Amino acid sequence: MASLLKSSTIVSFWTMMSRILGLVRDVVLANLLGADGKSDIFLVAQKIPNFLRRLFAEGAFATAFVPVFSEYYEKRSKQETLELLSKVSGTLGGFLFVITIIGVLGSQGLMAIFGFGFYVNDPAKFYQASELLKITFPYIFFISLVAMYSSVLNTLNRFAIPAFAPILLNVSIIGMAWFAVPYFSEPVYALAWGIFIAGVAQLLLLIPFLWKEGYLTKPKWAWKDSAVRRIMKLMLPVIFGASVSQINLLIDTQIASLLNEGSISWLYYSDRMLEFPLGIFGIAIATVLLPTLSKYFAKEDMQHYSGTLDWGLRMVLMIGIPAAVGLLWLAEPIMITVFQHGAFTAEDSFKAGQSLQAYSLGLIAFMMVKVFLTGFYSRQDTKTPVKIGVISVVSNIVLNLALFKPFGHVGLAAATSIAAFINAILLYRYLHKHDHLKISKKSWIWIAKLIIATGVLLAGLWYFDFSIEQWQSWTRFEAIGMISAIIGATIVVYGVLLVLMGLRPRDFRISR
C-alpha cells in the first residue's frame, strides 16, 4: 500500500505541475487569441492530434500493452521481454509513420469531418484549420511512442519521468507564444509548431532513462509475431472503450462548430478547468493502478486485486466529490480570475462558466470511469468496455441533438456529463456482478464522511458568496488572491472535518 500511495503521489505531483503550466498556457492562449474565430481554428487543429493521442496512445495502446508487458516482465526472462519491446516498438512505429503521412496529406478530409461547421459555413476558416493540421498532426507519431516507453517505465515502477514529460508540451507552446509569434504572419502557426516541437522533445526526454534501465531496444518490424498480434487484437476494442469520454468531447466540438462563434473556445476552456482535478487525481490514480492490477492478475492474487481497485475508488472520490461542488459553485469566478484578460471578455467568462458548471456535474463520473476501466484492461478484457461504451456514445449523441438547439454549448457539456454517468454506472454494475469489485464497508463509511464534509463546505461557500459584479470589479491580483484564499481555506477545512469524523492514516490502506 505504501508503495502504491507513494507512486500515486509522485504521479499526482508531476501531473499537478503539468496542469499548472497547462493553465498558464491556456491563459496565454486566451490573452493572445481570445474566444473568437482564430481561437476556434487553432483549438480544432490542436484537438484532432490530441484526440488521437488519447485514443491510440494513452487509451488503446497503453491499456493493451501494459498487461501483456507486465506478464512478460513477471513470468518471462529479460531477454524475452526486451524482444517483445523491440518488436512492438518497430511495428507500432511503422504503423504510426504511415498514419502520420496519411493525416498530413489528407488534412482537408480530416478537417471536413472534425470541423464540419467550418467546411459548411466558412471556407477561409476551413482552409486555415487544414493548414494548421498539417503541422500539428505529426504529434501523434511522437507522442504514441512516448506513451509506449512511458508504459515500460511505469511497469518498472519509474513513474516520475513519464509524469514529467507532458510538461514539455506546455513549455513549448508558451515559449512559441512568447518568443516566436512576431516571426509568423499569424500567431496560430507559431502555436502549431509548438505542438510539433513538444512531441519531439518528449520522446528525446525518455530515451536516456530507458537506456539506464536497460530497456532501450532496436525497433524491429514484426507484424506476424504472436505477441504483437495479441496486443493489436486487444487494442482494437480498447480504441473505442478506453476513450469514450474523448469521443464524446470530440462530438461536442463537431456540433459546436455549427453554433455561435466562440462556442468551441468556451467548451475548450471549461473542459481545461475540469481536466485540472481529473488529471491530477483521476488519471494519476488510474496510471498507477493499471500496472499494479496487471501484476496481481498475472500472479492470480485476486484478494489484492479487488482490494486495490476498491482503494482506487476511495482515492478518486476523496478529491472528486468536493472538486465537483467547488467547480459548480465557483465556475464563473474561476473563469474571470484565470482567463478574463486581453482578448478574453466578460461575456466569454460568463459563457465558459456556464459550460464548466455543466461539465462539473460529470466530474465524479469521469474519475470513476478511469478507475473502473483499469479493472477490465488489467485482465485483458477489452470487449466489455466497448459494449458499454457504445451505449454511452449513442446516449451522448442523442442528448447532444436534443440539447444543443435549446441550450447551445451548455447543452453539449451537459450531454457529455450525463453520458459519463451512464458509462460509469454500467461499468460498475458489470465489475460488481462478476465479483471483480466489491465496495468494502470501509469505503461506504469513507464516502459518507466525504459527502458530509463536502456539504459543510458548500454551506460555507454559500454563506461567504460574492456577487459576479464584485468579482468583475476586482483587479486580477485581487481576484487571484481571493480565489486562492477560498481554495486554500476549503482544503484546510475539508481536511480538518475528515479528521474530526475519524479519518486516520490507516483508512488509506487497501482493503483485503
C-alpha positions, 0 to 999 in steps of 0.5 A, a space after each residue: 500500500 505504501 508503495 502504491 500511495 507513494 507512486 500515486 503521489 509522485 504521479 499526482 505531483 508531476 501531473 499537478 505541475 503539468 496542469 499548472 503550466 497547462 493553465 498558464 498556457 491556456 491563459 496565454 492562449 486566451 490573452 493572445 487569441 481570445 474566444 473568437 474565430 482564430 481561437 476556434 481554428 487553432 483549438 480544432 487543429 490542436 484537438 484532432 492530434 490530441 484526440 488521437 493521442 488519447 485514443 491510440 496512445 494513452 487509451 488503446 495502446 497503453 491499456 493493451 500493452 501494459 498487461 501483456 508487458 507486465 506478464 512478460 516482465 513477471 513470468 518471462 526472462 529479460 531477454 524475452 521481454 526486451 524482444 517483445 519491446 523491440 518488436 512492438 516498438 518497430 511495428 507500432 512505429 511503422 504503423 504510426 509513420 504511415 498514419 502520420 503521412 496519411 493525416 498530413 496529406 489528407 488534412 482537408 478530409 480530416 478537417 471536413 469531418 472534425 470541423 464540419 461547421 467550418 467546411 459548411 459555413 466558412 471556407 477561409 476558416 476551413 482552409 486555415 484549420 487544414 493548414 494548421 493540421 498539417 503541422 500539428 498532426 505529426 504529434 501523434 507519431 511522437 507522442 504514441 511512442 512516448 506513451 509506449 516507453 512511458 508504459 515500460 517505465 511505469 511497469 518498472 515502477 519509474 513513474 516520475 519521468 513519464 509524469 514529467 514529460 507532458 510538461 514539455 508540451 506546455 513549455 513549448 507552446 508558451 515559449 512559441 507564444 512568447 518568443 516566436 509569434 512576431 516571426 509568423 504572419 499569424 500567431 496560430 502557426 507559431 502555436 502549431 509548431 509548438 505542438 510539433 516541437 513538444 512531441 519531439 522533445 518528449 520522446 528525446 526526454 525518455 530515451 536516456 532513462 530507458 537506456 539506464 534501465 536497460 530497456 532501450 531496444 532496436 525497433 524491429 518490424 514484426 507484424 506476424 509475431 504472436 505477441 504483437 498480434 495479441 496486443 493489436 487484437 486487444 487494442 482494437 476494442 480498447 480504441 473505442 472503450 478506453 476513450 469514450 469520454 474523448 469521443 464524446 468531447 470530440 462530438 461536442 466540438 463537431 456540433 459546436 462548430 455549427 453554433 455561435 462563434 466562440 462556442 468551441 473556445 468556451 467548451 475548450 476552456 471549461 473542459 481545461 478547468 475540469 481536466 485540472 482535478 481529473 488529471 491530477 487525481 483521476 488519471 494519476 490514480 488510474 496510471 498507477 493502478 493499471 500496472 499494479 492490477 496487471 501484476 496481481 492478475 498475472 500472479 492470480 492474487 485476486 484478494 489484492 486485486 479487488 482490494 486495490 481497485 476498491 482503494 482506487 475508488 476511495 482515492 478518486 472520490 476523496 478529491 472528486 466529490 468536493 472538486 465537483 461542488 467547488 467547480 459548480 459553485 465557483 465556475 464563473 469566478 474561476 473563469 474571470 480570475 484565470 482567463 478574463 484578460 486581453 482578448 478574453 471578455 466578460 461575456 466569454 467568462 460568463 459563457 465558459 462558466 456556464 459550460 464548466 458548471 455543466 461539465 462539473 456535474 460529470 466530474 465524479 463520473 469521469 474519475 470513476 470511469 478511469 478507475 473502473 476501466 483499469 479493472 477490465 484492461 488489467 485482465 485483458 478484457 477489452 470487449 466489455 468496455 466497448 459494449 458499454 461504451 457504445 451505449 454511452 456514445 449513442 446516449 451522448 449523441 442523442 442528448 447532444 441533438 436534443 440539447 444543443 438547439 435549446 441550450 447551445 454549448 451548455 447543452 453539449 457539456 451537459 450531454 457529455 456529463 450525463 453520458 459519463 454517468 451512464 458509462 460509469 454506472 454500467 461499468 460498475 454494475 458489470 465489475 460488481 456482478 462478476 465479483 471483480 469489485 466489491 465496495 468494502 464497508 470501509 469505503 461506504 463509511 469513507 464516502 459518507 464522511 466525504 459527502 458530509 464534509 463536502 456539504 459543510 463546505 458548500 454551506 460555507 461557500 454559500 454563506 461567504 458568496 460574492 456577487 459576479 459584479 464584485 468579482 468583475 470589479 476586482 483587479 486580477 491580483 485581487 481576484 487571484 488572491 481571493 480565489 486562492 484564499 477560498 481554495 486554500 481555506 476549503 482544503 484546510 477545512 475539508 481536511 480538518 472535518 475528515 479528521 474530526 469524523 475519524 479519518 486516520 492514516 490507516 483508512 488509506 490502506 487497501 482493503 483485503 
